[in-house]
Amino acid sequence: MTASLYVTGTHVAWMERHLPVGGGDLPRPDGVAHAVAKPVVDGLAASVCGVLVTARTDVDWQATRDAPRCEECQRVVG
């Protein structure tokens, strides 16, 4: 298995948190997860689609397959 080059980010304008099926909390403001290119530090970052998000280095992009994803991030990253 190869390491992912992306982590998951969520839109910064929304603060409520949801519990995904896999455990751990993942804030999803607009109902979708966004991809953020590594290297990244926890906090504000620009997603691949250009949205300002809160990046979580402990939530790999590949680990959020069950969560709804941003269509543009999905198109660019896969």
C-alpha distance (Angstrom), angle and dihedral (degrees) to the residues before:
residue distance angle dihedral
M1 . . .
T2 3.79 . .
A3 3.77 125.1 .
S4 3.78 116.3 -104.9
L5 3.79 119.4 -113.8
Y6 3.80 91.3 -145.7
V7 3.79 139.4 62.3
T8 3.78 128.0 -160.6
G9 3.76 123.7 -97.6
T10 3.79 133.6 -177.9
H11 3.77 131.3 -151.4
V12 3.83 111.3 -85.3
A13 3.79 97.6 -140.7
W14 3.79 93.4 74.3
M15 3.80 125.2 64.0
E16 3.84 106.2 179.5
R17 3.80 114.0 109.0
H18 3.79 128.8 -141.7
L19 3.77 128.0 -159.8
P20 3.80 110.8 -126.7
V21 3.79 120.5 -148.5
G22 3.84 92.8 -103.6
G23 3.82 93.8 59.0
G24 3.78 129.8 -108.4
D25 3.76 121.9 82.1
L26 3.77 122.5 -86.4
P27 3.80 119.1 -175.9
R28 3.81 110.3 -136.4
P29 3.81 110.8 -177.3
D30 3.76 100.0 173.0
G31 3.79 93.4 26.7
V32 3.80 94.3 -100.4
A33 3.78 139.3 91.2
H34 3.81 119.7 -128.6
A35 3.82 128.7 -149.9
V36 3.81 119.0 -120.8
A37 3.81 120.4 -167.6
K38 3.80 118.7 -122.1
P39 2.97 138.5 -90.4
V40 3.78 91.9 65.0
V41 3.78 137.4 145.2
D42 3.81 122.5 -141.8
G43 3.78 107.4 -87.3
L44 3.77 138.5 48.4
A45 3.78 117.6 1.2
A46 3.80 139.8 148.4
S47 3.78 115.5 -103.1
V48 3.79 121.9 -136.0
C49 3.81 89.1 -98.5
G50 3.82 91.5 51.9
V51 3.81 100.2 -105.1
L52 3.81 117.7 137.8
V53 3.80 105.3 -117.4
T54 3.77 142.1 169.2
A55 3.81 104.6 -110.2
R56 3.80 121.7 -145.9
T57 3.80 113.3 -159.6
D58 3.80 90.5 -165.9
V59 3.83 92.7 59.6
D60 3.79 109.6 72.7
W61 3.82 117.0 -153.7
Q62 3.81 90.7 -125.4
A63 3.83 90.1 54.4
T64 3.82 93.0 60.5
R65 3.81 96.6 65.7
D66 3.83 91.4 122.5
A67 3.81 93.4 51.8
P68 3.80 119.8 83.0
R69 3.82 109.0 -97.5
C70 3.77 134.5 -150.1
E71 3.82 106.7 -98.6
E72 3.81 93.7 -137.1
C73 3.83 93.8 48.2
Q74 3.81 89.0 47.6
R75 3.81 90.8 50.1
V76 3.82 93.6 49.4
V77 3.82 99.7 38.9
G78 3.78 103.0 26.1
